[in-house]
Amino acid sequence: MSERRATLRRLSCSNGASHCSRLLEGTAASRERRKRKGLSAVRREEAGSMAAVVLSEPEKLYIVHGVQEDLRVDGRGCEDYRCAEVETDVVSNTSGSARVKLGNTDILVGVKAEMGTPKIEKPDEGYLEFCVDCSANATPEFEGRGGEELGTEITSTFYTVFSSENSVDLKSLCINPREHCWVLYVDVLLLVCGGNLFDAISIAVKAALFNTRIPKVRVLEDEEGSKEIELSDDPYDCIRLNVENVPLIVTLSKIGYRHVVDATLEEEACSLASLLVSVTSKGALTSIKKVGRGSLDPESIFEMMETGKKVGKALHVALQKILDEEESLGTSRQKVGFLG
Amino acid sequence: MPVDHRRLCGPEESHAPALWAAEEGGDESPRDPWALRPLFARAAVLSQADGSAYVELSGGTKVLCAAWGPREAPEPPTAAAAAAALRMGRLQCDFRRAPFASRGARRRPGSTAERDAERDLAAALRTALEPTLQLERYPRTRLLVSVLLLQDEGSVLAAAISAGALALADSGVQMYDLAVGCALCRGPDPSAAWVLQPGEAEERRAAVRLTVALLPALNQVSAVQGAGSGGTPEDWAEALCFGLDACYRLYPVLRQSLLQATCRRRRAM
């Protein structure tokens, strides 16, 4: 029994609690000091912009202990994702759409291609516009302007992730340099927030872009120099995007001394800081970002990046397999939609 | 073809010529990658704010920051937020760019693009500064940090983080440590080395950009924000180490400026 209590104490301090040693993950002296604070020390909750769950102290301890032993509340290891369901082509009024269910998290992404003018700095490229809608369906905290902060955070993260030159071949979206290009409006709806929003959204965005079909157009020029855009008669005559280089985001949440991928809401409540990394299918990291209230040890950032690369690569393979499978079924596929 | 001679027929829309201007100074002499641009920091510069700081990088980036100590927070909208407010204070960050801060055309202060950019910077500033504060000592209150960017010549976020931490320390709230920010970037050339505290032109040309913030006394990283063409984890780790080392070298400058501010204050008393 006494041994059990000793472990309890040791792990409780790793969740980071006492005032001045929260930020430390090191020195023996501070560990001693934290030990003495014991159980009562865990008094934190990540209530940031995400939908917050309220956990009692023992519940948090239970989660932290589990993570320490590489066994999480739902039976997963630290580097395992929850079971994800992906379905593309779910909304008929879009150019491409996808719905992703990752555990409880439920995301719907629609891509609409519209014609616009290229940006002045990049006259021969189209561009992507992201819009994240945090509706009050997901959690009552998003009512009114509540979800705005989270919405802008997600939007700006995705602009950064897609700012890398070769994520999507933007040149293929150009119709007529300086005059016309395709603008892809990527609209993200959060239907249910069940933790790990960023990863789920990035999977959904990639799936939706894979599913996107942009009608083929031709530019005709008459002798006076006036141009006309002609749409192909065949509705199946369309261009597809190459999504091979579209990165996926992997969120690594620091819990205690370890980090986990794909944290649930409860686990997010136990984590003070997480690292977002965007990983391409080849395993290159195109962006990193720390989020959350806490700080991280440099060593743990290195470890998290390694894990992110490994997990991200596996995730890409799994997603591509699902997408190809669905593609091969063609029109014979039975659509599940929203009632499945 | 009838032509209206009465007025000058220009094109319907016009753009700033800077866009088409030849890239100037493309072949600068390569910088010593270890070299830091001289940094000037001064705390307690504004008399009306609880705490304030001014940080300037020798390239020209100028940042003015004010901090207001714990003040009453408005009623939280939801029960969960209210429970959180009971436990700890909130840090609120505000980032403004002066309309004349950057090169080229004047940016309209209220425009959507400008507001979005400012909001992103404010959010980044908040994540970087929150770990430095002992917020649980200030329940039901908010701390306010307001940054005004006077001139943008690169490494803006890093300068703002350093200035924000200085201003908070100067306002006398309880902190764990100062946060020191440092930016670095790498050119598109595959053999290019990482450069510390890049200027505006270097930042624009860079293939990879990274901003780090460090709490030097605790050896904790409070902000990492990087993006660019892909790299292996080892590449990023190397860059991170490089940036953190620079933060350690900048730390004494900030400490010195705090010390000087305190001395000035005592003399004035």
Interface residues (C-beta under 8 A of the other chain):
Chain A: H19 C20 R22 L23 L24 G26 R43 R44 E45 A47 A52 V54 I120 E121 P140 E141 G144 G146 E149 T152 E153 S156 T160 V161 S163 S164 E165 N166 A273 L275 T280 K282 G283 A284 L285 T286 S287 I288 K289 K290 V291 G292 R293 G294 S295 L296 D297 P298 I301 F302 M305 E306 G308 K309
Chain B: H15 L19 P77 T78 A80 A81 A83 A84 R87 D116 R119 D120 A123 T127 E130 P131 Q134 E136 R137 Y176 D177 L210 L215 L218 N219 Q220 V221 S222 A223 V224 Q225 G226 A227 G228 S229 G230 G231 T232 P233 D235 W236 A237 L240 C241 L244
